[in-house]
C-alpha cells in the first residue's frame, strides 16, 4: 500500500543520529504521521512563537483540579489537536483519560489515518517534567 501521501520528513527522536553518509534518517507514511502527532501532543501550547495555537495546553490541566469538566476538556483538546492534522480522517480521533493524579495524567488516544490502514493508537503520558507518547 502506498502511504506516501502521509508525508516524509527527517526522523526526530531523543537520540538524533546521522547516517554514515552524513544524512539523517527519514520517516515516511504512517511513521511520519505518528512522529508529527507525537510532536503536536507533547508540545505545550504557546511554546512555538511562530505558531502560538500549536500543541496541547497541558500545564493548565496538570495544575488544575481533577474533575469531570477538566477531564472532558483535556480529552477534547487532544482530539482537536489530532484532528487538526489533515492526514487524519475527520471525526475519527478519540481520547480517554485512564489515569490522573496530582503528579501525572495518562491518556489513551487513537485516530484513523486517511490511507485506510489500521487505526493509529497512542498512549500519552504527561507530568510536570516529562511528556511521552507511545505509538502502535
C-alpha positions in Angstrom: 0.0 0.0 0.0 1.4 3.4 -1.0 1.5 5.7 2.1 3.5 8.5 0.5 0.6 10.9 1.0 1.0 10.6 4.7 4.3 12.5 4.4 8.0 12.2 4.5 10.4 14.0 6.9 13.6 13.8 8.8 13.4 11.4 11.7 13.5 13.1 15.1 14.0 11.1 18.2 15.5 11.6 21.6 18.8 10.4 20.1 19.3 12.4 16.9 21.6 10.4 14.7 23.1 10.8 11.3 23.8 8.1 8.8 27.2 7.1 7.7 26.7 9.4 4.6 26.1 12.4 6.8 22.4 12.4 6.1 19.7 12.0 8.7 17.3 9.1 8.8 13.9 9.6 7.0 10.5 8.6 8.2 7.6 8.3 5.8 4.0 7.3 5.6 2.4 6.1 8.9 5.6 6.7 10.8 5.8 10.3 9.6 2.2 10.9 10.8 2.9 9.2 14.1 6.0 11.4 14.6 4.1 14.6 13.7 1.3 13.7 16.1 3.8 12.8 18.8 5.3 16.3 18.4 2.0 18.1 18.5 0.8 16.2 21.5 4.0 16.8 23.5 4.5 20.5 22.6 2.9 22.8 25.3 0.6 25.3 23.6 2.4 28.6 23.2 6.0 27.1 23.0 6.3 27.8 19.3 6.5 31.6 18.9 5.6 31.4 15.2 2.6 29.1 15.9 1.0 30.1 19.3 -2.0 27.8 18.9 0.1 24.6 18.1 0.2 21.9 20.8 -1.7 21.0 23.9 -2.2 23.3 26.9 -1.2 20.5 29.2 0.2 22.7 32.0 -3.3 24.1 32.5 -4.5 20.6 33.3 -1.6 19.5 35.4 -2.2 22.5 37.7 -6.0 22.4 37.8 -8.4 20.4 39.9 -9.1 16.8 38.9 -12.7 16.8 38.0 -15.1 15.7 35.2 -15.1 19.1 33.4 -11.3 19.2 33.3 -11.1 15.6 32.2 -13.6 16.2 29.3 -11.8 19.4 28.4 -8.4 17.7 28.2 -9.8 14.8 26.1 -11.4 17.3 23.7 -8.2 19.3 23.4 -6.3 16.1 22.5 -8.9 15.1 19.9 -8.9 18.6 18.3 -5.1 18.5 18.2 -5.1 15.2 16.5 -7.8 16.1 14.0 -6.1 19.4 13.1 -3.7 17.2 11.1 -5.2 16.8 7.5 -3.8 13.3 7.3 -6.4 12.1 9.9 -9.9 11.2 8.9 -12.4 13.8 10.2 -14.2 12.8 13.4 -12.1 9.6 13.8 -10.0 10.7 16.8 -10.8 9.6 20.3 -9.1 10.2 23.6 -9.8 8.8 27.1 -8.1 9.8 30.3 -7.2 6.5 32.0 -5.2 7.8 35.0 -5.0 11.2 36.6 -3.4 12.1 39.9 -1.5 15.0 41.4 1.7 14.2 39.5 0.6 12.9 36.1 -2.0 12.3 33.5 -2.2 9.2 31.3 -4.4 9.3 28.2 -5.2 6.7 25.5 -5.9 8.1 22.1 -6.4 6.8 18.6 -7.3 8.1 15.1 -7.8 6.8 11.6 -5.1 7.8 9.0 -6.5 8.8 5.6 -4.7 6.0 3.9 -7.2 3.5 5.2 -4.7 1.4 7.2 -5.3 0.3 10.8 -6.0 3.0 13.4 -3.0 4.7 15.0 -3.1 4.0 18.7 -1.2 6.2 21.2 -0.7 6.3 25.0 0.1 9.8 26.2 1.9 10.4 29.5 2.1 13.9 30.9 3.8 15.1 34.0 5.4 18.4 35.0 8.8 17.2 34.0 8.2 14.9 31.0 5.8 14.3 28.1 5.8 10.9 26.5 3.9 9.3 23.6 3.9 5.6 22.7 2.5 4.8 19.3 1.3 1.4 18.0 
